[in-house]
Amino acid sequence: MPEFQLSLLDPYGTIVESNPSMETPGLNHVILTISNTERSRAFYGDLLGFPITVLEGDPDKSFFFTCGGVQFFFFPSRQPLPNDRFSEFRIGLDHLSFTAPSHEFLQEMADKLIAAGVDTKGVEQFVHTGNWYVAFRDPDNIQLEYWLPYLASLFAIRSSRRPSGVPQCPAE
């Protein structure tokens, strides 16, 4: 009997292909290779506000943080290339996207990044889905973004028509 695939919508309105042979409850960790541990620790911890844990006993002071149940590890390159920078145009990673809790958070993050001199276009809308996001790059040029989930985007758009004084997001 041939295997089948079932198309479903996730909570963000994205089509998800279900394959019965894939059995995993989710993503466990991501390892990013960086050029300067101290600079990256300041960017991800001090600027973005992730709770950094330095790996004890590691002479490079490598670190990690956990977000959405996924651990993000940062290690310096063991074979660095001169002037190497990340490029999403090579095979491999394109970008990392973190979930934004609200449209207001996106605006606050965009303002914080701009004030810190980080290149960003601020809050933008992805034309294909209507999602709102803020895109920017870390010190090694890895593209990052905060992405407002589809349903939250719809709620934020609808709530912009609400009278003043009415909360725009359930979390507020």
C-alpha positions as CSV (number, residue, x, y, z in Angstrom):
1,M,0.0,0.0,0.0
2,P,1.5,3.4,-0.9
3,E,2.2,5.9,1.9
4,F,0.1,9.0,1.9
5,Q,0.6,12.6,2.9
6,L,-2.0,14.7,4.6
7,S,-2.0,18.5,4.4
8,L,-2.9,20.3,7.6
9,L,-2.9,23.9,8.7
10,D,-0.8,24.7,11.7
11,P,-1.9,27.3,14.3
12,Y,-0.3,30.0,12.1
13,G,-2.2,29.2,9.0
14,T,0.7,27.5,7.2
15,I,0.2,24.2,5.3
16,V,2.0,21.4,7.0
17,E,2.6,18.1,5.3
18,S,2.2,15.1,7.6
19,N,4.3,12.1,6.9
20,P,3.4,9.1,9.1
21,S,7.0,7.8,8.9
22,M,8.5,10.8,10.7
23,E,8.4,10.4,14.4
24,T,9.8,13.3,16.5
25,P,8.1,15.6,19.0
26,G,10.1,18.6,17.8
27,L,13.4,20.4,17.4
28,N,15.9,19.8,20.2
29,H,18.8,22.2,19.6
30,V,20.6,24.4,17.0
31,I,24.4,25.0,17.0
32,L,25.7,28.2,15.5
33,T,29.3,28.7,14.7
34,I,30.5,32.2,15.5
35,S,33.6,34.3,15.1
36,N,33.7,36.0,18.5
37,T,32.1,34.5,21.6
38,E,32.2,37.6,23.7
39,R,30.6,39.8,21.0
40,S,27.9,37.3,20.3
41,R,27.1,36.8,24.0
42,A,26.6,40.6,24.3
43,F,24.4,40.7,21.2
44,Y,22.1,37.7,22.2
45,G,22.2,38.3,25.9
46,D,22.5,42.0,26.5
47,L,20.8,43.4,23.4
48,L,18.2,40.8,22.6
49,G,17.7,39.7,26.2
50,F,18.0,36.0,26.0
51,P,19.0,34.3,29.3
52,I,22.6,33.2,28.5
53,T,24.3,30.3,30.2
54,V,28.1,30.1,29.8
55,L,29.4,26.6,29.4
56,E,31.5,26.1,32.5
57,G,35.0,24.7,31.9
58,D,35.0,25.8,28.2
59,P,38.0,28.0,27.6
60,D,36.2,29.8,24.8
61,K,33.3,30.7,27.1
62,S,30.8,29.2,24.6
63,F,27.2,29.7,25.6
64,F,23.6,28.7,25.1
65,F,20.1,29.8,25.7
66,T,16.7,28.1,25.5
67,C,13.8,29.5,23.6
68,G,10.5,27.7,23.0
69,G,12.0,24.5,24.4
70,V,14.9,24.6,21.8
71,Q,18.5,25.1,23.0
72,F,20.6,27.4,20.9
73,F,24.4,26.8,21.3
74,F,27.1,29.2,20.2
75,F,30.6,27.9,19.6
76,P,33.6,29.6,17.9
77,S,34.8,28.2,14.7
78,R,37.5,25.5,15.1
79,Q,38.9,26.3,11.6
80,P,38.1,30.0,11.0
81,L,38.5,31.3,7.5
82,P,39.9,34.9,7.2
83,N,37.1,37.5,7.1
84,D,34.4,34.8,6.9
85,R,30.8,36.0,7.2
86,F,27.6,34.1,7.1
87,S,25.7,34.1,3.8
88,E,22.2,32.7,3.3
89,F,23.1,32.3,-0.4
90,R,25.3,29.3,0.3
91,I,23.8,25.8,1.0
92,G,22.6,25.5,4.6
93,L,20.9,27.9,6.9
94,D,19.0,30.9,5.6
95,H,17.8,32.5,8.8
96,L,16.5,31.9,12.3
97,S,13.1,33.2,13.3
98,F,11.9,33.7,16.9
99,T,8.2,34.1,17.7
100,A,7.1,37.6,18.6
101,P,4.5,37.8,21.4
102,S,2.7,40.9,19.9
103,H,2.9,43.7,17.3
104,E,3.9,46.1,20.1
105,F,6.9,43.8,20.9
106,L,7.9,44.0,17.3
107,Q,7.9,47.8,17.3
108,E,9.8,47.9,20.7
109,M,12.4,45.5,19.3
110,A,12.8,47.4,16.1
111,D,13.4,50.6,18.1
112,K,15.9,48.9,20.4
113,L,17.8,47.5,17.5
114,I,17.9,50.8,15.6
115,A,19.1,52.6,18.8
116,A,21.9,50.0,19.1
117,G,23.0,50.7,15.5
118,V,21.8,47.3,14.2
119,D,20.7,47.5,10.6
120,T,16.9,46.8,10.2
121,K,14.0,48.1,8.2
122,G,11.9,48.0,11.3
123,V,8.5,46.3,11.3
124,E,7.6,44.9,7.9
125,Q,4.8,42.7,6.6
126,F,5.4,39.5,4.6
127,V,3.1,40.0,1.6
128,H,2.5,36.3,1.0
129,T,1.0,35.6,4.4
130,G,0.3,38.9,6.0
131,N,2.6,38.1,8.9
132,W,4.4,41.0,10.6
133,Y,8.1,40.7,11.4
134,V,11.4,42.5,12.2
135,A,14.5,41.2,10.3
136,F,18.1,42.0,11.3
137,R,21.6,40.4,11.4
138,D,23.8,39.3,14.3
139,P,27.5,40.2,14.5
140,D,28.4,37.3,12.2
141,N,25.8,38.4,9.6
142,I,23.4,35.6,10.5
143,Q,19.9,36.8,9.6
144,L,17.5,36.7,12.4
145,E,13.9,37.8,12.7
146,Y,11.1,38.1,15.2
147,W,7.9,36.8,13.5
148,L,4.4,37.4,14.7
149,P,2.4,34.2,14.2
150,Y,-0.4,34.4,11.6
151,L,-3.4,34.3,14.0
152,A,-1.7,37.0,16.2
153,S,-1.2,39.0,13.0
154,L,-4.8,38.8,12.2
155,F,-5.8,39.7,15.7
156,A,-3.4,42.7,15.6
157,I,-4.9,43.9,12.3
158,R,-8.5,43.5,13.6
159,S,-7.7,45.1,16.9
160,S,-6.3,48.2,15.2
161,R,-9.9,49.1,14.5
162,R,-10.9,48.8,18.2
163,P,-11.7,51.9,20.2
164,S,-8.9,53.3,22.4
165,G,-8.5,51.7,25.8
166,V,-9.4,48.2,24.6
167,P,-6.5,45.8,24.8
168,Q,-5.0,44.7,21.4
169,C,-3.6,41.4,22.4
170,P,-4.8,38.8,24.9
171,A,-1.5,38.9,26.8
172,E,-1.8,42.6,27.5
